[in-house]
Amino acid sequence: MDDDRRFDTTAIATNGDTAESGDVVRPIHLSSTFELGALDPSVGLDDADPAAGEFLYSRLSNPTRHALEERLAALEGGDRAFAFSSGTAAVATTALSVVEPGDHVVAFDDLYAGTRRLLETVFEDRLDVAVDFVDATDAETVAAAIEPETSLVMMETPTNPLLKLCDIEAIAAAVGDDTTFVVDNTFLSPYFQQPLDLGADVVVHSTTKYINGHSDSVGGAAITSDDDLAATLEFHQRVGLGDMLAPFDSFLVARGLKTLPVRMERHEDNASILATHLDEHEAVRAVHYPGLDSHPQHELARKQQSGFGGVLSFELDGEFEDAQAFLEALDVFSLAVSLGGVESLIEHPAGMTHEPIPRETRLENGITDTLIRVSVGIEHPEDLLADLERGFTAIERTDAPTTD
Ligand SMILES: Cc1ncc(COP(=O)(O)O)c(C=O)c1O
């Protein structure tokens, strides 16, 4: 691949995409197995080199997945990428590749709820791993939590749903050589943030979100430039766990990637317009968006990100029922979990993603009854603003005194 190419060009195609039959688009190779030609007992299953066009069995490697993995590595600035069947599979496989029973893990206390559940239920409860969830908005708190047994530092920035940041460079400086520093880059994609450049050892993604971008595939990825880690991840993806991404999904993600730069620009433009509007609205108590001057870590966002992204959250000034009335009145926004697709999605953490968590704990963690998370799509911003107004009007009607 030509290293001089800009991000937007690499997102469209690598040379490998057109190698075989002249197709401008890499075909979907659905075959589960590949003809070997001759019996050669000296050639093992692990000897096939996908980069040389050698394929044996699709769990091990597949031409469509391989093309996607090459492009993901190039875009994230890493040497190797591995595509998984979900973001959760990418996180779990990465953690299982570095953590052993008896180890210690330091994790952001505002991680995506599923990642937190994975660390608690699989690593703490079943593998005898101690996990400390810390306020990683302060890098010194992370540094202080690292112990000699710490094998994994698991971060995400910005977080879901409160858009808190952690300082990747400062944390990387505090993490020793025996500890693996993993950053979940799902919220910004490699277009707006490059954690490997800032010192992370591995970047993980839910490709379900911005990288695919069309809400029609569930997938994940892990990218690294560390040879030993890459070898372990590759073994687990192909052999140990076999949780790789299927060919059809690999095709969809590779197709989505081509428009990542233009989508991200538009997501951000729209999110900034909405965040500014909500920030000035009298019915809104708080807006969480790193692009606002009022965000407590706005300066850090400017330092380590090249854009502010398309997700924001805000708190209505009211009660649970007001949030309900607001959400029910919306027409353009879909009430749905997930994020990063071209369509605007809206969700209510207290009533949806964080509903299983006891209310007291939720409130302690800032997940109030009126917190609303928005994944701002790429529709016309005026239609999105008009839809929000529909929501605010519905609250006013609910609050109005009845005449009888
Ligand atoms: C930041 C983040 N990481 C990981 C995941 C898990 O990804 P998946 O749903 O593809 O397993 C999600 C899903 O919402 C997420 O938001």
The ligand as an SDF file (V2000), in Angstrom:
LIG
                    3D

 16 16  0  0  0  0  0  0  0  0999 V2000
  -18.0860    2.1990   22.7770 C   0  0  0  0  0  0  0  0  0  0  0  0
  -18.6260    0.8360   22.4550 C   0  0  0  0  0  0  0  0  0  0  0  0
  -17.7790   -0.2190   22.4790 N   0  0  0  0  0  0  0  0  0  0  0  0
  -18.2120   -1.4770   22.2140 C   0  0  0  0  0  0  0  0  0  0  0  0
  -19.5340   -1.7240   21.9160 C   0  0  0  0  0  0  0  0  0  0  0  0
  -19.9880   -3.1360   21.6580 C   0  0  0  0  0  0  0  0  0  0  0  0
  -20.1780   -3.3300   20.2870 O   0  0  0  0  0  0  0  0  0  0  0  0
  -21.1460   -4.4220   19.6530 P   0  0  0  0  0  0  0  0  0  0  0  0
  -22.5580   -4.0210   19.9810 O   0  0  0  0  0  0  0  0  0  0  0  0
  -20.8220   -4.3730   18.1900 O   0  0  0  0  0  0  0  0  0  0  0  0
  -20.8040   -5.7490   20.2660 O   0  0  0  0  0  0  0  0  0  0  0  0
  -20.4480   -0.6510   21.8620 C   0  0  0  0  0  0  0  0  0  0  0  0
  -21.8770   -0.9000   21.5470 C   0  0  0  0  0  0  0  0  0  0  0  0
  -22.7390   -0.0710   21.7300 O   0  0  0  0  0  0  0  0  0  0  0  0
  -19.9830    0.6630   22.1490 C   0  0  0  0  0  0  0  0  0  0  0  0
  -20.8100    1.7300   22.1460 O   0  0  0  0  0  0  0  0  0  0  0  0
  1  2  1  0
  2  3  1  0
  2 15  2  0
  3  4  2  0
  4  5  1  0
  5  6  1  0
  5 12  2  0
  6  7  1  0
  7  8  1  0
  8  9  2  0
  8 10  1  0
  8 11  1  0
 12 13  1  0
 12 15  1  0
 13 14  2  0
 15 16  1  0
M  END
$$$$
